[in-house]
Amino acid sequence: MRKRQVVVRREEPPRSRTNSSTTIKSVRYGECQKNHAAGVGGYAVDGCREFMATGEETAAALTCAACGCYRNFHRREVEAEVACEL
């Protein structure tokens, strides 16, 4: 079974006549921040350090293999890099 940790997206803006630039965004999902004790009025997280996809299919790719919760409960870290060509 393969586990994925990093999601990479590439965005290219429409071409302009003066210069062309490419933005590369690297998205990483860090520790889980789901409040597991919300039902009893407390606050507790499970300690999952980073998101690891359960599988490669659409639904399984959005579920964490370590803690079992949805990807959006994990802290999202975005790194953007812009390359300009004149």
N, C-alpha and C positions, 0 to 999 in steps of 0.2 A: 504494500500500500504506500502510495506517495503522499507526502504531506507538504503543503505549500505555506510559505510564510510571507512572501512579498508579492504585491500586485503592482505591475508597471503599466503605465498608460502613456501614450504618446499623443500629443496634440499639435497639429500644424495649423497655424492661422492662415487665412487666405493670402495668396501671394500678392505682394505689393510691388510696384515698379521700382521703388527706391532701394529696398533691401529685403532680405528674406531672413526670417528667424524661426527657430524650432524650439518649442518648450517641451522638455521631458520631465514628467512628474513621476516620482517614485513614491508609492504609498505603502506604508508598513503599518500593521495593526499590532499595538503593544499589549500591555497588561489588561486583563479583564476588569471592568469597573461596575459590573452588575451587582446591585444590592440584593443579596440573597436573604436578608433579614427584614425586608420591607414589610412583609406580611405581619410581623409581630412588633413593628414600630422601632426596630433597631437598624444598625448599619453593619454589614459584614460582607466582605468580598472573599472570593475563594482562593486567591493567590496565583491564579493562572498568569504566567509572565508574558506570553505572546500567543497570538492566534495561529493555530495550525488547522488547515482544512481537513475535514473528515474524509472527503473523497473528491473525485473530479467532476461528478455530475453537478447540475445547477443547484439543487437543494442541499446536497452534501457539502458542496464547496463553501457554503455560507454558514456552516455549523462547525464550532471549534471541537477538535478531537480531545483536547485536554479537559475542558470544563463543560462542554455540551451546550453552551449558549450561542446565540446568534452573533455574527461578526460585528454588528453595530454596537455591542456592549464593550468592545475592546477599544482602547484609546487609539485614535487615528493619527499617524505622523506622516506629513507630506513633505517631501523634499523636491523642490523645483529647480531645474537647471535650464537656462536659456542660452542658446547658441545663436549668435548673429553673424551673418555674412554680408559684407558690404559690397 
